[in-house]
């Protein structure tokens, strides 16, 4: 699990992290480079026989997915359904940031990303297909940065429904076929960018019915919800963002946005994160 905080840097400086010297450099507040410490005794472990690489499971075809959804009538709708993750174990915070794409949503908050990099705070970034198309350079740069994990934020940024339900005035996917394309279309785009399929999905508006949640799982992705709305859909002032993020309970998944550089998100996180790090709070990506 990738963690942050001043204690990690201090432990490395004291040579207490010798067993992890082969891992990437310390994460947390910036500090001097710390030389790695070699273990005094090499472990004696028998070499395992060569094994064939394990191939990931092949996801079902479009026809198979639609056949499994046929005749199912959803009974639930919202952001907090069974199968939608809202928390992470171990008391860490999982910061997630959406890039929604489309008219008025293709911006790139370089200041926010810069703050996360400067403080070595990992995060999961959910990219919409339209945002990727509008920002090929930043998308490729973020895909190459191990500090971040990229998630699937849909092809057209729609609530994920099999009956066309809406949220916040945005019409959801009309039927199982449309829901499949909303997930699979951007899944293919991100797989080409990353060299592997994304592991997490968040729908536009983060709304689902239970049939759509199951559809995402069939395609091999987990559904990300949230417990704390960190920037109110990029409408909060910096002070509101800072207060909300600083008060996030341990274990929370926090949702915010990085496609509105004029919003208060970047400044609010710049205010909140140093205090959280000083307090020893840990941050993880969802896959951690």
Phi, psi and omega in degrees: 000134182273123183239166178223167177132157184294332181297326180296317180294318181297318180298320179295321181294331180273000178077021182271356183251035184300324183292341182255020187291344178274352181279170176301166184301165184299147179243140183147207180294148183301146180199177181291155176295141181244123180294147178287154181245121182282141177295146185286332181231126179287136180293145178255098183233129179295139180287129180286147177300152178298137181233151177290142179298144180276123181275139178294152180298143179278125181293155179295158178287167177303316181297320179294317179298314182294325177296322179290332180273345186302131176081355180277129180249114183292147179245350184236155179203133177151198183259346185235082180243158172305136182092355178256116184285131177238353185214162176236152183283164171085003175081007178283173170250136176250104178277128178233140182228130181262144169240100195281331177075172179089182181305124181077001184236015184261011181289167181227116182274080182296330180294318179296311179299322178296321177296315178300318180292317183297321181269359180057046178259116180286157180203161173254125184250121180262116185254128172276149183302322181292325178292319178299315180297325181278343184226061184297324180294303177301323180298315179294322180295317179292324179296331182272353184267113182293349177293335186245150171245134180262133178243166184272119179248026173087163181277315182241010179058058179244149168305144186264107185224157172252008180227007177082020180293152185247161174213133180054034178080004179258123182289132180282173177298140194283331187200177181303324180296317179293322177296319178301313182294326178297324179275309189288327181298310180284334175301316179294320180296316180289326177297322177293325180286320187267338188084007178198159181284147177291155182261347186230147179229139169225125180286159169303132186071355179061027178256144183212160158252168188289335176291320178293322177300316179295325178298317178301316180298324178298330180274005173087016179243151175262149184266126181260121170258215178197153175253335182229128175268100191287331183228014176056042182067038180064032177248348183286152170286164176305319180295321178295317178299312183300316180295318184292314181292318180297333182266004183298127180294151176306139179090357185285144161269124183252130178255136173210192184225148175232027177246012178232080185297340179275353181283177180274008187296309185299312181294323179296318177291325177297329177282322188277321191295318180303318179294321178295319178294318179298330179278000178084014179291143181254151180232142181223158166277160183298323181288345179288000000 
